[in-house]
Amino acid sequence: MWPGCLLAAYCGAPHVSKDINGTWVRQFVAGKTRRQWHEIADCSRRFAEAVLAGDLHNAVIAMNRETEIRCELTPEVLDDMGQRLTTAARKNGCGARFTGAGGGGCVWALGQPDNIAGLRPVWEGLLAHHPEAKLLSTRIDPVGLL
């Protein structure tokens, strides 16, 4: 399913726990961000529906909006390299998302195979500036994790 549609990168620094998840929970409980979390849930639903329908275009739109909202809530969710990779993905017509709670670690991109092919050398160039950063091997597991 969707060969050539994924790209993943290690940003060169391990995930640093900045209590990003705790910040999200505190903001929500305080009633400050409930509208944004409803929109995040809607983006997640639209992303899942698009993936099931094989609709990469709308999956990318939902993915980018969800990432954008999370970055508005907690700008530190993406480190400098993560911001550069995410910006490059969007400029190349791809969706980009940090893994876990962000704060370093990995970023992945989803897009049409031609867009991913164009993004690959851009990400390689960005990652070359950090000695530990690198592209990661990707493939979709047809069975999933159990």
Secondary structure, 3 states (H helix, E strand, C coil): CCCCCEEEEECCCCCCCCCHHHHHHHHHHCCCCHHHHHHHHHHHHHHHHHHHHCCHHHHHHHHHHHHHHHHHHCHHHCCHHHHHHHHHHHHCCCEEEECCCCCCCEEEEECCHHHHHHHHHHHHHHHCCCCCCEEECCCCCCCCCC
